Amino acid sequence: MKKEILFAIALIAGASATNAAELPKIPADSIAVKKELLFSDDFEGQKPSPLWHRVVPTFTNENGTLKGTQTRDKNVLDDKGNIKIKAHAAVHGLMLPTKDSVVEVKVKLAGAAMLDVEFDDRAYTNAHYGHICRAQIRTNGVTLVDERDGAMRNDIRALADDPAKKAERTKLLIGRQATFPGKFVPNAWHVFVVETLGDEMRVTVDGQPAGYLKSSGIGHPTKSKLEFGVAGKDGYFDDLKIWNAAPAK
């Protein structure tokens, strides 16, 4: 596929998710060195790798790309007003265990509000659905999230149901997420790279440093699978490569 790089990004350097002045400083150089290539997919083949599986539909292979479309875009209620089907991004799973890794994939937001690369461990029961960490890209920036020790940790997640516990929950989430502002062209292909090494995660877009987070949950030793998510209508992935990684230092 023809490579398009239409890139404009503004970053604020500076470790809170809500205060731009406290954003972590993004390392200028990679924190990880690529080792052996674990997996690659250009989505040109007729038969997908058996490592792929559906998590939350719908994804299709379209013109040599992986296309995701969120169909569960609003809650569906039963006749008693309870949520029967909860709104959720479209998610495609890849059964590929990693610890430290470099994930490189071309992304195109098109009509999507968000695309992400997520690491999970379904055997880990102290966080909802084994969520560990993720990196997200939107047209206006990049967000890095420690979910294991952040919003998906069971005790923290439970606090969300009690308005009186809002301040307590907010305090526990300090340093577990960081959003870096940027500007990404919706209908252009961008090279999205996610490095995880120990308790650190670093993101680049089109070769430029775009986000960084250091948080304990990222260092989870067994990331048993990767998931690729799309919120909104029609986001695209292409030319996926995943490597084992070692420290760059």
C-alpha positions as CSV (number, residue, x, y, z in Angstrom):
1,M,0.0,0.0,0.0
2,K,1.2,3.5,-0.9
3,K,2.7,5.2,2.2
4,E,1.2,8.6,2.9
5,I,2.7,10.7,5.7
6,L,0.8,13.9,6.3
7,F,1.9,14.8,9.7
8,A,1.6,17.7,12.0
9,I,2.0,17.4,15.8
10,A,2.4,19.7,18.7
11,L,3.6,18.3,22.0
12,I,3.8,19.7,25.5
13,A,6.7,18.2,27.4
14,G,6.7,18.5,31.0
15,A,2.7,13.2,35.2
16,S,-0.9,13.7,35.3
17,A,-3.6,12.7,32.8
18,T,-5.5,15.9,33.5
19,N,-2.9,18.6,33.7
20,A,-0.8,19.3,30.5
21,A,1.8,21.1,32.5
22,E,2.6,17.9,34.4
23,L,2.9,15.6,31.4
24,P,5.8,13.2,31.5
25,K,8.8,14.1,29.3
26,I,8.9,11.9,26.2
27,P,12.3,10.3,25.7
28,A,13.7,11.5,22.4
29,D,15.1,8.1,21.6
30,S,13.6,4.6,21.7
31,I,13.5,2.9,25.0
32,A,13.5,-0.6,23.4
33,V,15.5,-2.4,20.8
34,K,13.8,-4.8,18.4
35,K,14.8,-8.4,18.7
36,E,13.1,-11.3,16.9
37,L,10.1,-10.6,14.8
38,L,7.1,-12.4,16.4
39,F,4.3,-11.7,14.0
40,S,3.5,-9.7,10.9
41,D,0.4,-9.2,8.7
42,D,-0.1,-7.1,5.6
43,F,-3.7,-8.2,5.4
44,E,-3.3,-9.1,1.7
45,G,-3.9,-12.9,2.2
46,Q,-7.2,-14.6,1.6
47,K,-7.1,-16.5,4.9
48,P,-6.3,-14.6,8.1
49,S,-3.8,-16.1,10.6
50,P,-5.4,-18.4,13.1
51,L,-4.0,-16.2,15.8
52,W,-6.6,-13.6,15.0
53,H,-10.1,-13.8,16.6
54,R,-13.1,-11.6,17.1
55,V,-13.7,-10.0,20.4
56,V,-16.3,-7.3,19.7
57,P,-17.3,-7.2,16.0
58,T,-17.1,-6.0,13.4
59,F,-13.8,-6.2,11.6
60,T,-13.3,-7.1,7.9
61,N,-10.3,-7.4,5.5
62,E,-10.9,-4.7,2.9
63,N,-8.5,-3.9,0.0
64,G,-5.5,-5.2,1.8
65,T,-6.3,-3.6,5.2
66,L,-8.0,-4.5,8.4
67,K,-11.1,-2.4,8.8
68,G,-12.9,-1.9,12.1
69,T,-16.4,-0.4,12.5
70,Q,-18.0,0.2,15.8
71,T,-21.6,-1.2,15.7
72,R,-22.3,-1.2,19.4
73,D,-22.3,2.6,19.6
74,K,-25.0,3.0,22.2
75,N,-26.4,1.0,25.1
76,V,-29.3,-1.3,24.3
77,L,-31.9,-1.5,27.2
78,D,-34.2,-4.3,28.1
79,D,-38.0,-3.8,28.8
80,K,-37.1,-2.9,32.4
81,G,-34.7,-0.2,31.5
82,N,-31.5,-2.2,32.3
83,I,-28.6,-2.3,30.0
84,K,-28.8,-5.5,27.9
85,I,-26.0,-4.7,25.5
86,K,-23.4,-2.1,26.5
87,A,-21.8,0.3,24.0
88,H,-18.3,-0.8,23.2
89,A,-15.6,-0.1,20.6
90,A,-15.0,-2.8,18.0
91,V,-12.1,-5.0,19.1
92,H,-10.0,-7.6,17.2
93,G,-7.8,-9.9,19.2
94,L,-4.4,-11.5,18.5
95,M,-3.3,-14.4,20.6
96,L,0.4,-13.5,20.9
97,P,2.1,-13.5,24.3
98,T,4.6,-10.7,24.9
99,K,6.4,-9.1,27.8
100,D,8.6,-6.3,26.4
101,S,7.8,-5.5,22.7
102,V,7.7,-3.1,19.8
103,V,4.4,-3.0,17.9
104,E,4.4,-1.1,14.6
105,V,1.3,-0.6,12.6
106,K,0.0,1.8,10.0
107,V,-3.3,3.4,11.1
108,K,-5.9,5.6,9.4
109,L,-8.6,7.1,11.5
110,A,-10.9,8.0,8.6
111,G,-14.3,8.3,10.3
112,A,-13.2,6.7,13.6
113,A,-12.9,8.7,16.8
114,M,-10.1,6.5,18.2
115,L,-7.9,3.6,17.3
116,D,-5.8,1.7,19.9
117,V,-3.3,-1.0,20.6
118,E,-4.1,-2.9,23.8
119,F,-2.3,-5.5,25.9
120,D,-4.3,-8.0,28.0
121,D,-3.8,-11.0,30.2
122,R,-7.1,-12.9,30.5
123,A,-5.6,-15.1,33.3
124,Y,-5.0,-12.0,35.5
125,T,-8.1,-11.6,37.7
126,N,-7.3,-8.4,39.7
127,A,-8.3,-6.2,36.8
128,H,-11.5,-6.2,34.7
129,Y,-11.2,-8.7,31.8
130,G,-7.4,-8.9,32.3
131,H,-6.8,-5.4,30.9
132,I,-3.2,-4.4,31.3
133,C,-2.3,-1.3,29.3
134,R,-3.1,0.5,26.0
135,A,-2.1,3.3,23.7
136,Q,-4.7,5.3,21.8
137,I,-4.6,7.7,18.9
138,R,-7.2,10.3,18.0
139,T,-7.1,13.2,15.6
140,N,-6.2,15.5,18.4
141,G,-3.6,13.5,20.3
142,V,-2.3,10.3,21.9
143,T,-3.3,8.7,25.2
144,L,-1.3,6.1,27.1
145,V,-3.1,4.1,29.9
146,D,-2.0,1.8,32.7
147,E,-5.3,-0.2,33.1
148,R,-4.0,-2.9,35.4
149,D,-3.2,-0.6,38.3
150,G,-5.6,2.2,37.1
151,A,-9.3,2.4,36.1
152,M,-9.6,-1.4,35.4
153,R,-8.2,-2.5,38.7
154,N,-11.1,-4.2,40.5
155,D,-11.2,-2.1,43.6
156,I,-10.8,1.2,41.7
157,R,-13.4,0.2,39.1
158,A,-15.9,-0.5,41.9
159,L,-15.5,3.0,43.3
160,A,-17.0,4.4,40.0
161,D,-20.4,3.2,41.2
162,D,-20.3,5.4,44.3
163,P,-20.4,9.2,43.7
164,A,-19.2,9.7,47.3
165,K,-16.0,7.9,46.3
166,K,-15.2,10.1,43.4
167,A,-12.3,12.0,45.1
168,E,-10.8,8.8,46.4
169,R,-11.0,7.2,42.9
170,T,-9.4,10.3,41.3
171,K,-6.5,10.2,43.7
172,L,-5.8,6.5,43.0
173,L,-5.7,7.3,39.3
174,I,-3.0,9.9,39.4
175,G,-0.1,9.0,37.2
176,R,-2.0,6.1,35.5
177,Q,-2.8,7.8,32.3
178,A,-1.3,10.6,30.1
179,T,-2.8,12.4,27.1
180,F,-0.4,14.3,24.8
181,P,-2.0,16.8,22.4
182,G,-1.3,16.5,18.7
183,K,-2.9,16.8,15.3
184,F,-3.3,13.8,13.0
185,V,-4.9,13.9,9.6
186,P,-8.0,11.6,9.6
187,N,-7.7,10.3,6.1
188,A,-3.9,9.8,6.0
189,W,-1.9,6.8,6.9
190,H,0.2,7.3,10.0
191,V,2.9,4.9,11.3
192,F,1.9,4.2,15.0
193,V,4.6,2.5,17.1
194,V,4.1,1.4,20.7
195,E,7.1,0.3,22.7
196,T,6.7,-1.4,26.1
197,L,9.7,-2.1,28.2
198,G,9.3,-2.9,31.9
199,D,7.0,-0.4,33.4
200,E,7.5,2.1,30.6
201,M,5.5,2.7,27.4
202,R,6.6,5.1,24.6
203,V,4.7,6.0,21.4
204,T,5.9,7.5,18.2
205,V,3.8,8.6,15.2
206,D,5.5,8.9,11.8
207,G,8.8,8.5,13.6
208,Q,8.2,11.5,16.0
209,P,8.0,11.1,19.8
210,A,4.3,11.4,20.6
211,G,3.7,10.0,24.1
212,Y,5.3,8.3,27.2
213,L,4.1,6.8,30.5
214,K,5.9,5.1,33.3
215,S,3.5,3.2,35.6
216,S,3.6,-0.1,37.5
217,G,0.9,-2.0,35.6
218,I,2.7,-1.6,32.3
219,G,5.4,-3.9,33.7
220,H,2.9,-6.9,33.9
221,P,5.2,-9.9,33.1
222,T,2.7,-11.8,31.0
223,K,0.8,-9.9,28.3
224,S,-1.0,-12.9,26.8
225,K,-2.6,-11.1,23.9
226,L,-2.9,-7.9,21.9
227,E,-6.2,-6.3,20.9
228,F,-6.8,-3.6,18.3
229,G,-9.8,-1.3,18.8
230,V,-11.9,1.1,16.8
231,A,-14.3,3.6,18.3
232,G,-16.6,5.2,15.7
233,K,-17.2,4.4,12.0
234,D,-14.4,2.9,9.9
235,G,-10.8,2.9,11.2
236,Y,-8.0,1.0,9.4
237,F,-4.9,-1.0,10.3
238,D,-2.2,-2.2,7.9
239,D,1.3,-3.6,7.8
240,L,1.4,-4.8,11.4
241,K,4.7,-6.0,12.8
242,I,5.4,-7.1,16.4
243,W,8.9,-7.8,17.8
244,N,10.3,-8.9,21.1
245,A,12.3,-6.1,22.7
246,A,15.3,-5.5,24.9
247,P,16.4,-2.3,26.7
248,A,17.9,0.3,24.4
249,K,20.2,1.5,27.2
